[in-house]
Amino acid sequence: MLHILFIFALLFSSSVDAADFCVAKLKGAGSPSGYACRPPTKVTADDFVFSGLGVAGNTSNIISAAVTPAFVQQFPGTNGLGISAARLDLAPGGVVPMHTHPAATELLCVTAGKIQAGFISSSANQVYVKTLNTGDVMLFPQGLLHFQINAGGKPAAAIVSFNSPEPGLQITDFALFANDLPTDLVVKTTFLDAATVKKLKGVLGGTG
Ligand SMILES: *[C@@H]1O[C@H](CO)[C@@H](O)[C@H](O)[C@H]1NC(C)=O
């Protein structure tokens, strides 16, 4: 009897001690394992809600696309939970250029229109591409290059989820052409000709 009580006490105390959540204290420094926790007494239901993914992003830009993030910076409740979300809007002709999320797998659910999406495996450079209709869901495994394109004549949208509060984002063209990486190094490392590199640097705001 006594040791049953003891086990019960142990179980109870561990469930009390375990942190159910760790809403980020964003003013502190982040680290690869996340942010410090806000005291539980300062946490409310609002910390577990992000409002804003019901509103289309502004697609008046060179890619005719917008991403509205609900990552840890915008949605501190995701801290430590290995999850986050975003909204993607693609105007007709819109494209999310080839990119990776170094820290997360992505799951995309089309909520309006048609989206052509694909990714490329790192092991065999195999291409996996599909045209998705409203209601379709597609996975993009962690770290792999992928893209999304509006595949219809009207606006398309998707809600995406990531298995990290900070998925990270690196757009290949921006990495190559939107900075001061010297043109001759870009030419040498991509096999593109200098005129193309200069042109893309011009479009994307790169120098050198
Ligand atoms: C969308 O972005 C463009 C370009 O930055 C800007 O001119 C326009 O005012 C924005 N529209 C809205 C509704 O915010």
Ligand as a Chemical Component Dictionary entry (heavy atoms), coordinates in Angstrom:
data_LIG
# 
_chem_comp.id                   LIG 
_chem_comp.type                 NON-POLYMER 
_chem_comp.pdbx_formal_charge   0 
_chem_comp.three_letter_code    LIG 
# 
loop_
_chem_comp_atom.comp_id 
_chem_comp_atom.atom_id 
_chem_comp_atom.alt_atom_id 
_chem_comp_atom.type_symbol 
_chem_comp_atom.charge 
_chem_comp_atom.model_Cartn_x 
_chem_comp_atom.model_Cartn_y 
_chem_comp_atom.model_Cartn_z 
_chem_comp_atom.pdbx_ordinal 
LIG C1 C1 C 0 1.578  46.405 -51.439 1  
LIG O1 O1 O 0 2.949  46.622 -51.660 2  
LIG C2 C2 C 0 3.225  47.641 -52.623 3  
LIG C3 C3 C 0 4.726  47.623 -52.900 4  
LIG O2 O2 O 0 5.477  47.692 -51.724 5  
LIG C4 C4 C 0 2.710  48.963 -52.076 6  
LIG O3 O3 O 0 2.951  49.980 -53.024 7  
LIG C5 C5 C 0 1.206  48.845 -51.803 8  
LIG O4 O4 O 0 0.747  50.021 -51.203 9  
LIG C6 C6 C 0 0.916  47.662 -50.900 10 
LIG N1 N1 N 0 -0.508 47.476 -50.817 11 
LIG C7 C7 C 0 -1.143 47.335 -49.661 12 
LIG C8 C8 C 0 -2.617 47.124 -49.740 13 
LIG O5 O5 O 0 -0.569 47.406 -48.584 14 
# 
loop_
_chem_comp_bond.comp_id 
_chem_comp_bond.atom_id_1 
_chem_comp_bond.atom_id_2 
_chem_comp_bond.value_order 
_chem_comp_bond.pdbx_ordinal 
LIG C1 O1 SING 1  
LIG C1 C6 SING 2  
LIG O1 C2 SING 3  
LIG C2 C3 SING 4  
LIG C2 C4 SING 5  
LIG C3 O2 SING 6  
LIG C4 O3 SING 7  
LIG C4 C5 SING 8  
LIG C5 O4 SING 9  
LIG C5 C6 SING 10 
LIG C6 N1 SING 11 
LIG N1 C7 SING 12 
LIG C7 C8 SING 13 
LIG C7 O5 DOUB 14 
# 
